[in-house]
Amino acid sequence: MNTELLEALNILEQEKDISKETLMDAIENSLISACKNHFGKADNIKVIMDRKTCDYSLFQEKTVVETVEDPVEEISLTNAKMMDPSYELGDIVQIPVESKSFGRIATQNAKNLILQKIREEERKVVYDQYFEKEKDIVTGIVQRYVGKNISINLGKADAMLTENEQVKGEVFQPTERIKLYVVEVKNTTKGPKILVSRTHPELVKRLFEAEVTEVKDGIVEIKSIAREAGSRTKIAVWSNDPDVDPVGACVGMNGARVGAVVNELRGEKIDIINWDENPALLIENALSPAKVISVAADPDEKTASVIVPDYQLSLAIGKEGQNARLAARLTGYKIDIKSETQAIESGELPANYMEMAMEEDYQEEEPAENYSGEEDYTSDDLDLYEE
């Protein structure tokens, strides 16, 4: 038994996760390569290796001939009979080859072949490991800034968080742990190239899957996500179980679940709304926290006209148009928002609409709303849950 070789292969298998079978194949190929360097050709070289003991034998197969023209592949009948009297012309003789007789160059080439195979297998193992994590989140450790990019250690491999995939305003310190979304994993000659992101909308979805059991189990579905990284995200959720409130499940007790996601995203606001097959209701929910008077949606043209109270117009549009922009991305509709006054002037509401609305307000004063599990949620309301 070749104890030293067997121990070396076991260590490599444990530390680098490279199978012994692959390493033994590499050793066989290196021996054939060494023979080629030593003899000039290796077509008639046979390697026999015991997979359990790591014992190996090298043979040079030569054909028995009357007159030897190629000493590498042929042997004379006289010499063959000296080895075994039963040999006749045309027989194949297996002549043992001592690997110790190889020259320095042949030995060095064989060694380099084995090392190259080990490096290739290392890269393949790492690539396979991270390819499985493509379109998922990983935890990385910040190493250093390389220009405007950030070098991230993911364990067995490094990734570069490029400037385009960073959230504006986020600053990380070396050794800090952060969560990243693996956009793509490419296999290169220098090892796997891993593209990670902090701005991808799917990062929010994966974070909710990690925090919300119902999302992970498929009871609650995240139907759509619209994100402006570092500022605000809107997600539309739907429950496959009528007894489970999707918004409440994502918010958690006292806002604990959504709070954990907000903390990981460094305070990014998150609006959670109910998904609805009716586009008008979906658009109304998407414009939350603004109140809506009416929605006229055209599913064919993917356009919608929305009317809101005068005092809700700025809230519906949002700062620099953010709320309306995110609602449009979330629903896939081009949304035109008008105030009551604008709608009356354009004839979309009757001229006496304001008087009718005031009468209704006097008849029934609307009570203050608290979260009941039925309303849409915005992370601006998080303070209410913490009281």
Helices and strands as residue ranges (DSSP letters): H 3-16, H 20-39, E 45-49, E 56-65, E 74-76, H 77-83, E 92-96, G 99-101, H 104-131, E 137-146, E 149-153, E 158-161, G 163-165, E 177-188, E 191-197, H 201-211, H 213-216, E 220-228, E 232-239, H 246-251, G 253-255, H 256-264, E 269-274, H 279-286, E 294-298, E 303-308, G 310-312, H 313-317, G 319-321, H 322-331, E 334-339, H 340-345, H 353-363, E 377-378, G 379-381, H 382-386
